[in-house]
Amino acid sequence: MRHSKKEFCELCKHPIKFQPIYAASMPSWLPMSALFSGIIKTFLHAIKLWLHYSLVALCWLAFVPLVSFRTYKCLFSGSLSPYLSLPYDPVETILADCFKGSIIVLISFCVILSLVWLRDQIVNGGGPEWLENIQDEAQPEVVEDRTDDSGIEDNEENLVGRLGWEEEAGPLANQLERAHPAQNNEDIGGPNIIDRAAEELTWERMLGMDGSLVFIEYVFWVATLNVVSITLFGLIPYLLGTVVAMAAGVDKDLEAVLVGRGAILLIGYIVVFLLMGYGHSIARFLNWTRVQHVLGIGFIIVKVALLLALEVAIFPTLSGWWIDICSLKLCDSTLADRINYLYTAPGTTTFLHWLVGMVFVFYFASFVLLLRQVMRPGVLWFLKNLNDPDFHPIQEMITYSVLKHVRRFAISCVVFGVSILLIVWAPLTFISAMLPGVIPYSVEMSTESILGEISLELLLLQVVLPQLLEQSNSRQWFKNSLRVWAIGVARMLGIRSYLLGDVPNQGEECSAGKLINIGVPGYNNNIEGLGMGAAQTGPNAELFVPFQPYYRPNQFKRRVATLVGVTCASMFLLFVFIFSVPVSLGRWILQLFMPSGQLHELYTFACGLYTLWAATRLSTLLYNWAVQGLALFFQKVKEWSVVMVKCVYFALTVFGLIPVLFGLLYEMILLLPIRVPLHHTPVHLLWQDWGLGVLFVKILYAGTLTGPDWHFKRVLEQVFQAGVMQMDVWFVTTRLVLPVVVTQLHLLCIPYTLCSSLPFLGFSDDFAHVCHRRIYPGTVIVLLAILLLKLQLKQFKRLYIKIKNERYLIGTRLVNFDAEQVRTAFTQTET
C-alpha cells in the first residue's frame, strides 16, 4: 500500500487511513534552518527538472524540425543559404520553420511506418503471382536444424562454445566473469543481451522523460533518418519529375502555382515506377533473382503509393473541382474567378476542393450502403460493397494489375461525373431558367459585425446541425423514404421481385415471367429455393456480392431502362427541391422578423430546413396517432403537450437564460475592455451574447463530462440520461439552473452594485465610470489570484510535511483497521 498509493481496499472499497509515527526528538515546529534547506533542495531539484525538460523540448520541438526543414530547403534549392542565414533570421521565421519542419517529420515517420506495414502486408497477405514465383525460386535450400532450445548451433566450431557460454568457460568468459563477478554467465552476453537492450528501450527513455541524457543519441538518429527519407522519397523523385517536365516543356506552367510542385513530384514517382518495372524486367531476363525480388518489392510499394495518391488525393480533388464548376450559377461566379483564386491562393483553393470532394465521396458511399439495405441483394452487384469482410483495398492494390486499377478509376470518374451533372448542374440550370429569383445565393456578410456572423455560423454548424442529425433519426427517415419510393417504382414497373425481392410470388411477374437464379456471370450460385447465393469463386471473385433470385418479367430490359430513367428524374427533382424550397421558405420566414437587410443564405437555408423538418415530424406523429384511434390520439396529444412544455422550459433556461448570462459575462470581462475605449459607450447586443453563450455552454458541458468526477458532472449526467420524456423539472431547476444562474448573477450584479454606490460615497462620476468598465476583469484577476494563492498554500503544506517526514518519520500505523472485527467476520465466513 505504501508503493501503490491506493486510498481504498480493492476488495471491499473501504478507505485506508494511515497515521505517521515520528521520532520522539521531533520538535513541534520545524527549525527554520531545516525548512529553508528543504525549500532550497526542492527548488534546486525543480530547476534541474526544468532545465532537463527544456532541453528535451528544445531538441524534439525545435532542433529536429528546424534541421529537417532547413535540410529540405537546402536540398530543393541547391544552396546552403538556409543554414548560413540561420543566425540572422528573426524569431518569427525560425518558429514558422519549426512548425513546417514538424509537419515534415510527421510525414517522414508516416512514410517509414507505412513502408514497414506494407512489407508485412506483402509477406503475410501475399503478393502478386509473379512475385510469389520469384520468392519460390529464391527459396534457400533447407538444411538440417542442429540448434538446441537456446538457439545456439551444436557443433564443435561454434564460436559461442569457444567463448565459454556453454558447459566450459573459455578464457574470454573468465575475464568477463572477473570484471563482473555479480553477474552469472547467462547475463553476460549471448542471445539474451539483445532482449535486455530491447526491454530497456522505452518511450520515456527514448524521449528523455526519464531524466537521463540518452535521448540525445536518438535525437541525432531521428534527424539523420529525416534527412535520408527527404532525400530518398522527396528529392530524387522531384528531380526526375523536373527532368521529365523540362523535357515536355511544362515546367514553367507547373511552377507558376504551388500545386505544381506536387504534380512534379507525382511525375517523378511515375518515372520511378516505370524505371523499377523496366529494371525488374531486365533482372528477370538476366536471371538475377535477388535483384529481381528487391525491384519487385519496390515496384509494388511505389504502385500502392501512386494508387493511394490517386484514390485519396487526386480523385477527391477532381470531384471537388467538378462540383465547383457545375455549381458556378449557385453563387453567380465564373470559371475565370476560380482560376484567379487558384493562382492567388493555390494551397487553400486545392485543399477546399479536396475537402468538398472527400465529403461528396463519403456521402455517396453512405448512400450506396443505404441502398444495399433497401434493395434486393444482387441488384448493385457492379458496385463494391464496403461492408464485405473480404474486401481489402490495400491487398487489391498489391495484387491486381495497374491496368485494372486504371479501368476502375476511369469508371469511377464517369459515374461520379455523371452523378454530379445530374444532382448539381442540371437542377441549377433548371432553377435559373424557371425560377430566376431563387439563385444566385447571397453569401456576403449582412453586417460589418464579423463577430456576430461568425458566432451564428458556428452556432449552426456546431450546435444545431449535430443535434438535428443525432436526435431526428434522419438516417432511418431517409431509409424509410427510399423504401417507399422503391416500392412505388417497383409496383409501377412490375419489377418488385427484381428490385426489392420481398414478394417474389405475387403479381404478374410470376405468371408472365420466369425465375432467375443466376447472379453475376462467372459464379456458381448454389441456391436452395429462394435462399441467398453462396458461391464465392469465379474469374471475377472480387465482384462477389450476396445474390437473391428473382422473377424476371417480360420486356425486362425495357423495364430496367425505365427504372434508370425514373431514378435520374427522381434525383433531379429531389435536388431541385433542395436547392429551391428550403431557401425560399427561410427567406420568407426571416423577412417577417428582419425585413431590411440582406441575409446570409446559410441562415435562410437552415431556417427553411428546420421548418420543413418540424412540419414533417409533426405530420408523421399526428398520422401515427390518428390511425390508432381517437382516444389514444387525445392521450398522446396530452402527453406530448407536457413534453413540449418541458422542452420549452428547458430551452428557455438551459439554452436561453444561461447562455445569455455567459455571453454577457464574456463580453464584460474580455471584449469590452479590448474593443471599446473608456470614452465610448458600449452597446450590448443580446443576440450576439446568446450566440457566444451557447458555444460556451457546449464547451463547458464537454469539458465537465470529460473532467474529474464532482457533483455538477453527476447532475449533468443524470439530466441528460433522463432525457426529455422523463425530465424532472424540479431537479433541473434546483440542481442545475438555480446554482448556475445565481453564480452568474452574483458575478454580474455585485461588481455593478459596488461601482454604482461609489458616487454616494463621495467619489466622482468619472472615477465610478472607470471602475465600472474595469471592475469585471479586475474581479476575475482577483479571483484567479486567490485560487493561485490557495494552490500555493496547499503546495507549501505538502512541502512542509515532506520535509518533516524526511527528517523525523520512522513509520506509519493503519488507524482504521479493527483486527478483532476482521477475525470475527472470518470466523463467521468459515462456519
N, C-alpha and C positions, 0 to 999 in steps of 0.2 A: 504493500500500500504506500510505502514511502516513495518508491520509484514510479509507480503507476499514477500517483496523484489522483486517485479516484475518490470522489466525495460520497458515493453511495455503494452499498453492497450489491454485487452483481446478481445475487440470488433473491434477496428479499427487498432490495431497494431501500434499506434502512440507512439513514445518513450516518456517516462516520465522523467522529469528532475526536481530536487528539489534544491533550494538554501538554505543553512543553515543560520539561524538567530542567531547571537551570542549576548551576553550581551555587554552593552556599555563599561563596565570596562575591556573588554578583551584587553590585550596588543598586539602589532603587532607580537611579538615573545614570545613563551612560556618561562617562567623563567626556569633556569637550575634546580632549586630545584623541580619544578613541573615535568619537563621532566624526571629527574633521579628517582623521586618517582614513576612515571608511569612505567618507564622501569623496576624498581625493582619489582613492583607489578606484572607486566606481567611476569617477569622472575620467580617469586615465584609461580605464577599460572601454568606456563608451567612445572616447576619442580614437582608440585603436580600432574598434569595430567600425567607426565611421570612416576612418581612412581606408580600411580594407575594403569595405563595400563601395566606397567612392572609386577605388582603383578597379574593382570588378565592373562597376557601371561604366567607367571610362573606357575600359578595354572592350567590353561587349557592345556598348551602345554608341561609342564614338570611334575607337580605333579601327575595329573590324569593318564597320560600314563605311568609314571615311576611306580606308585603304581600298576597299572594294570599288567604291565609286570613282575615286581618282585613278585607279588602275583601269577601270572601264573607259574613262575619258582618255587616258594615255593611249590605250590600245586602239581605240576607234578614231582618235585624232592623229595618231602617228607622231606625237611630240611629248616631251617631258614637262611642258608648261604647267599642267595641272598640279604636279608635285613641286615644281620650282616656285610657283606663285602661292603656295600654301601659307608661308609666314606672313604674306602681305594681304591675304584675303580677310574681309570683315567677318565678324562672328555670325552674322545672318547667313552669309554664303556657306560657311562651314556647317552650320546647323541644317541648312537645306540639303547639303551634300550628305550629311549623316542620315537624314531621312530617306533620301533616294538610295543611299547605299544599303540601308536596312531592307528596302524592297529587293535590291539585287541579291543580298544574302539569302533572303527568304526564297526567292526564285531558284537560286543555286541549290539550296537544300531540298526544295521540292523536286527539282530535276534529278538529283542524286537518289533520293528516296524512290522516285518513280522508276528510275532505271533498275534499282535493286528489286522493286516489286514486280516489274515487268519481266525480269530474268526469272524470278520464281514462278511467274505465270507460265512462261515458256517451258520451264523444267517440269512443273507439276501438271499443268493442263495440257501440255503437248503443243508442238508447233506444226507448221505445215508439213505435208508429206515429204517434200524434197529435203527439208531439214532433218526429219526423222531418219531418212535414208543415209544422210551424212553421218549422223550420230551412230547408226548401226555399223557403218564402215569404219568409223574411228574408234569403235569399242575395243579397249585393250584386251589382250589375251588373259584369260582367267588362270591364275596360278594358285597353288595350294596355300591355304591360310595356315601360317605357322606362328601365329601370335597367341599369347596366353590371355587370360582375362584382363590383365592390366594394360593390354595394347602394345606390349614390347615383344619384338620378334625373338623367338627362342632358337638362337644359333650361337655357334662359338665365336663368330666375328661381330657379335653385337657390341656396338660402342658403349651402350648403356651398361652392359655387363662388365666391360673393361673398366668403366669409371667407378664401379662399385655400388650401383643402385640395386643390385640383386643380392645373392646369397653372401658373397665375399666382398668385402670393401677393398677397393683399389686405392692407389696412392692419392689420387685427387680427392676421393671421398674422405680419406683420412684427414687431409689438410682442411677440407671444409668442416669436418666434424670438430677439429681442434679450434678452428676460427669461430664456430657457432656451437658450443657444447650444449646449449639448452634445447637445440632442435634435433629431432631424430632424422634418420636418413630419408624418410618419405617426405619430410617437409623441406629438404634442401633443394630439390630440383625435380627433374623428371616431368612426367605428364601433368602433375598437379600444379606446377608453377604457373602455367597459363590460366588455369581455372582460378587460382588465387588472385592473379592480376585482374581477371575479368570481374571477380567479386568485389575487389577493392574499388574499381572504377564505377562511380555512381554519378548521377546528375549533379548532386551537391558538390562533389569533389571536382567534377569537370567544369562547372560554372563558377567555382570559387566560393560557394556559400558555406563551406565547412570551416573557413578561417585560414586555410593553407594557401600557399602561392603556387600550387601545382597547376592551377588553371592557366597560368601564363603560357605554358607549353602548348596547351590546347588552343589558346588564342592565336598563336602563330600558325598552328596546323590549320585552323579554320580559315585564316586569312590566305594561306597558301592554296588551300583547296578551292577557295572562291576564285583566286586568280586563274587556277588551272581550268575550272569549269567555265569561266568567262571566255578564256581562250579557245577551249575546245568546242563549246556549244554556242558561242556568240560570235567571236572574231572570225574564225575560219569559215563558217557558213556565210557571214556577212561579206567577206572578201570575195568568195566565189560568186555570190549573188551580184556584187558590184561589177565584177568582170563580165558576167552574162548581161547585166543591164546596160553596161557601156557598149558591149558588142551589138546589142539590139537597138541602141540609141535612145533609150527611155530613162536613162539615169537622172537626167536633169528634171524631167517631169515628175519622177517619183520623189526626188529630194525637195521638190517645191513644197510639199506638205510633210508634216511629221509622220503621218501614217505610212509614207513611202518607205521609211526605214524598216518597218515591219514587212512590207512587201518584198524588199530586197532580201531580208533575212529568210523569208519563205522561199524565194527563188534559190537562195543558197542551199537550203535544206533539200530542195528538189534536186539540185545538182549533186549533192552528197548522196542522195538516194539513188540517182542514176549511176554515179561512179561506183557505189557499192554493188549495185546489180551487175555492172559490167565486170567489176573485179571478181565477183563470185563466179561469173561465167568463165572467166579466164582461169581462175583457180580450179574449177571443175574440169576444164579442158586439160590442164597440166597435171591433174590428179594430186593437187596439194590439199590433202584432207583437212589438216588443221587450219590452214588459211581459209579454206572454203567454209569451215564451220564458224570461224570468227566473223568473216564477212557476212555470212548468213544471219547470225545473231544481230549484227549491226544493221543489216538491211531490214530486219523485222522491227527493230527498235525505231529506226527512222520512219518506217512506214506507219507504225502506230502513232508516232508523234505527229506526222502530217495528217493522218486521218482524224486525230483528236482536234488538231487546229482547224480542220475543215468542218467538223461537226459542231465544235463548241465556239469557235470564234468567227469563221468566215460565213457559215450558213446563217446564224442569227443576225449578223451584221447586214448581209444581203437582204434578209427578210425585213429588217428594220428600215432599210433604205427603200425597199419596195412599198412598204406600208406608208412611209413618208411621202413618196412620190404619188401614190394613189390617193392620199388624203390632203393634197395641196389645196383643194377647194374648201376644206373644212375651216381653215384659218386665213383664206384669201392670200396664199403665198404662191411663189413661183419657183421653178427649178433653179433659176439664177440665184435666188436668195439662199437656197440650200447650199449651192456650190460656194457662194460667198462666205457662208458660215463655216464651211469645211476648211477654206483657206485661212479664215480668221482664227478659228479655234479648232484645229483638226482633232486633237485628243478628246476634247469634250464632246464634239459632234459625233465622233466614231463611237465613244462609249455610250452616248444616249441612244444611238441607233442600235447598238448591240443589245442594250438593255430592253428596248422595245421589242426587238426580235426574240430575245430569250423569253420574255413574258408571253408573246404570242405563241411560241413553240410550246411552252408549258401548258397554256390553256388549250391549245389544240390537242396535245397528248391527253389532257384530262378529259376533254370532250370525247375522244376516241375510247378511253376507258369507260366512260359513262355509256356510250353507245353499245359496248360489248355487254354491259349489264342488262340492257334492254332488248337488244336484237338476239336472234337465234344464233347459237354457236355455229360458226362456219360462214356467216354472211360476210364478215370482214376478214376473210382469210388472207387478203392481199396486204393487210396492214399488220405490222409487227405488234405482238402482244407483250407489253412491258411487264405484265404480271406473271408471265410464264416463268416458272422456276428454272427452266432450262435455257433461258435467254441470258447469254453472257456477251455483252457487246465487245469487251476488250479481247476476249478469246476469238470472237468472229473477226476482229481486225487482224489478229495474229494469223488465223488460219486461212481466211478467204483471200482471193486474189485481188489485186488492185483494180482490175477491170470490173469486177463485180461491185466493188465499193463505188467506183465512178458511176456505174449504171444506177445504183441506188441513190447516189447523190443527185443525179440528173432527174430521176423520178420524183424525189422529194422536192426539188426546185419547181418542177412542173405542178405538183399537187399544191404546194403552198402558194405558188404564184397565182394559180387559177382561183384558189380559195380567197386570197386577198383581193383579187379583182372582183370576186362575187360579193364579198361582205363589206368592202370598203369603197372601191371606186364606183361600182355600179349604183349602190344606194345614194352616194353623194351626188353623182351625176343626175340621178332621177330627182332628188330633192331640189337641187339647184335649178332644174328646169320646171318642175311642177310646183314647188313651194319655195319661191325665191327669198322669202323673208326669214327662213329658218337659218340658213347658213349664209355667210361665214359666221363662226362663233367669235364672240368677243373675249379675248384672253388678256386684255390690258387691265392694269390695276385701276380700280374705280376711284380710289382716293390716293392722296400722297402719303398717307399713313401706312408705311410699309409694315409696321408692327401689327396693325390691325388686320391687314390682309394675310400676313404670314400666320398669325395666330389662328385665324379662321380656317386656313388651308390645313394647318397642322391638326386642328380640331377635327376636321372632316376626315382626314386621312388616317389619323392615329386613334381616334375615339369612336366616331360614328360608324364609319365603314367596317372596322373589325367587329363591332358589336352587332351590326346588321348581318354580317356573314356568319357569325357564330350563333346568334340566337334565333335566326329566322329559318333555319334548316333549308337554306337556299339550294343546296345540292339535291336534297330529296325532292324539293319542289320542282326543280328543273328536270329531274329524272322522271317524276310523275307526268309532267307536261310533255316530255319527249315520248313517253309511252302512250299517252293519249293521242298524240299526233301520229305515231306509228300505227296504232290500231285503226285510226280513221283512214289513213292512206292505204293500209293493207286491205281493209274491207272494200274500199273504193276500187282497188285494182284487182281484188281477188287473189292476193298472194300472202295471206296471213300466215299460212304454214311455212312459206319460204322466209318471210321477214321476221316473224316472232317465234314460230314453232310451238305455240302453246295450245292450239286447237287443230291438230293435223287431220282429224277425221270428220270435220264439219264443212259444210258449204259445197259450192260447186267444184272446188278443187279436187275432191275425191272422185266425183262422178265423171268429170271431164279430163282429169289429169292422171299422172302416174307417180308412183313412189320412187323418189330418188334417194339412194343410199350410198352414193359415191361422192366423196368430198373433193378435195383438191386432186387433180390428176397426178399420179405418181405415188399415191398412198394405198395401202391395203387397209381399208376401213372395216374392221370387224364389228359388225352391228348385230345386236340381238334385239329383234323387234324394232322399237323406236328409241333405242338407247344411244349413248354417246359413242362416237368413233374412238377407237383406242390405239390405232396403229401409229407409230412414230418413225417409220422407216420410209425410204424412198430417195430418189435423187435430189429432191427439194426438201430435205428434212428440216431445214432452217425455217421453212414457211409453215410448219405444222401448227394447226390450231385445233381445239376440240370441235368435232363435227356432229351435228344432229340431222338426221334425214328429214326430208320434207316432201310434200306432194307438189309436183310441177304441173301447173295448169296449161291449157292450150295457149298458143301465142305467148310463150313465156318470155322470149327475148323482147318483144314489144312492151310487155308489162314492166320488165326491168328497166327498159329505156325510159318509159313514162315515169317510173319511180325516181330515176336520176333527175329528170326534168322537174318533177314536183319538189324534190329535195332542194334543188337550186332555187326554185321560185320561193320556197318557204324561207330559206336562208336570206334571200334578197328582201322579202317583205319584213322579216324579223328585224334586220338591221336598218331598214327604212324607218321602222317604228322606233328603234333605239336611238337613232340619230335625230329624230324629229319630235316625238311626243314628249319625252321627259323634259327636254329643254324648253319647249313651248309652254308646257304646263308650269314649269318652275318660273319662267319669266312672268307668266300671268299672275301667279301667286305672290311673287316678290314685288311686283309692281303695285300690288294693293297696299303693301306696307312701306315701300320706298319708291314712290312714283317718279322721283327725279334722280338722275344719275344712271350711268351705265354699269351694269353688274358683271362680275366675272362669271363666265359660263360654268365654271366648276360648281358654284353655288346654285345656279339655276338647274343644272343637271341633277345635282344631289337632292334639291328640294322636290323636283318632279319625280325622281326615282323613289324617294321615300313616300311621297303621296300615293303613287301607284302601288307600292308595296303595302302600305297600310290599307288601301281600298281593297286590294286583292285578298289580303289576310282577313279582313273583316267580312268580306263576302263569302269566303270559304268557311269561316266559322259559323256564320248565320245559316248557310246552306246545310252544313252538317248537323246543326241543332234542329233545323226545321224538319228534316226528314225523320227525326226521332220522336216527333210528337209535340203537341202544343205545351203540355205540362212540363215536359223536360226542357223545352225551349225557354220558358219563363224562368225555370230554375237555373239554367245555365246563364241567362241574362243577369239574374240576381247575383250569382256567384262571381261572374266576371265584372259586374259593376263594383263589387267590393274590391276585387283585384285592381281595377282601374283607379279607384280612389287611393289604394295603397301605392300604386305606381306614381300617381300624381304627387302624393305626399313625399315619396322617396325622391322623385325628380326635383321637386321644389327645394328640398332640404339638402340632400347629398350632392345633387348636380346643379343646384341653383344657388342657395344661400352660401354654402361653404365655399364653392369656387369663387363667388363674388368677393367674399371677405379675403380669401387667399390672394386673389389678383390685386385687390386694393392694398393689402399689406405689402406685396411685392412692389407695387408702384410707389408707395410712400417710402419704403426703405431704400430702394435701389434706383428706380427710374427717375423720379422727380429730382433727387439731388444731382443726378448726372445730366439730365436733359433740360431742366427748367432753371434759369438763373433766379437769384433771390429777388430781383426787382420785377419779375414776371409773375403773373397769377396762373397757377396750374389749373387745368381743366380735366376733370375726371370723367372718362368715358366708361361707364359700367359695362357696356357690351364688350369692349376690349379687355377689361379686367376679368369679366366672366370667362372669356376665351382662354386667357392666360391661366386663370384659376383652374379650369378643367384639366389643362395639361399638368399643372402642379398636383392636382388630386390624383391623377393617374400615376404620376411618377412616385408620389408618396405611398400610394397603395401598393405598387410593385415593390418599392423598397421595404415597406413594412412586412410584406409577406415573405420576402427573401431574407429578412434580417433575423435578429435573435428573437427568442420566444419571450413575449411580455403580454400584458393584459390587453393592450389595444390590438395586437395581432390576433389574439384569440377572439376578440369581439368581431373583427372584420371577417375572420374565417367563419364564425357562426352565422353572421348576417348573410354572407354570400352563399353559404351552403344551404341555408333555409330557402333561398330563392324568393320570388315574388309571391307565389301561391301560398307559402307558409310563413310569410313575413310577420314578425311580432313587432307591431308598431311601437308599443311601449318600450320594448327592449332597444329598438333602433333609436328612439328618442332619448332615452335616459343614458344609454351606454355609448352611443356613437355621436348623435347630433349635438346634444347639450354640452358634453365636455369640449368638443372641438369649437363650437360656436362661442362658448363662454371664454375660452382661452383666446380666440381671435378678437373678441370684443374687448377683453382686457388689454391686449396689445394695442388696439386702436384707440380706445377711449381714455385710458389712464394718461398716456402722454399728452393727448389733446386737452384733457381737463387741467393738467398741470400748466400747460402753456397758456390756456385761456384765463387762468387765475393770476397770472403774473401782473397784468395791469392793476388789479385790485390790491396787489402788494406793493405798489409804488414804482414798478418798472415801466419803462416807456413802451409804446406800441411797436416801435421798430425792433426793440430787443425781443419782445414777445413774438413778433413775426419771424425773426431769425431762429429763435428757439423752436417755434412750431415747424419750421422747414427742416431743422437739423436734429430734432429730438428722436425721430424714429430710427435713423441709422445709428445715432448715439445710444439709444436703448439696446439695440442689437449688439453693439460693440461692448456695452457694459455687461450684458448677459453672457456673451462669449467669454469675456474676461473672468467673470465669476465661475463659469464652468471650467475654464482653464486653471484657475486658482484651486478649485476643489480637486481637480485631477492631480495637480502638482502636490497638494497636501496628502492625497492618498498615496502617491508615489513616494513621498518623503517618509510617510509612516511605514510603508513596506521596506524602504531602505533602512530605517531605524531598526526594525525588527530583524532584518537580515544581518546587520552589524552585530546586534546583540546575540543572535543565535550563533554567529561565527565565533564569538569570544566566550560565551558562557553556557551554551546549550550542551547538555550531556545526554539527553534522550527525550522520548515522548511517551505519554501514557494514554491508552484508549479510555476515554471517560464515559462513553455511553454503551459499555459492554457489561452485561449482567451475567456472570458465569453461572450462578445458581438457576437463573431463568432459562438459559440455554440448556443446562443439564436436565432440568425438568421437562422441557419440550422434547429433548432427545429421548428421554425415558418413556414418555407418552407415545412417541412415534414407534419405539420398539415393541411396546405392549400392544 
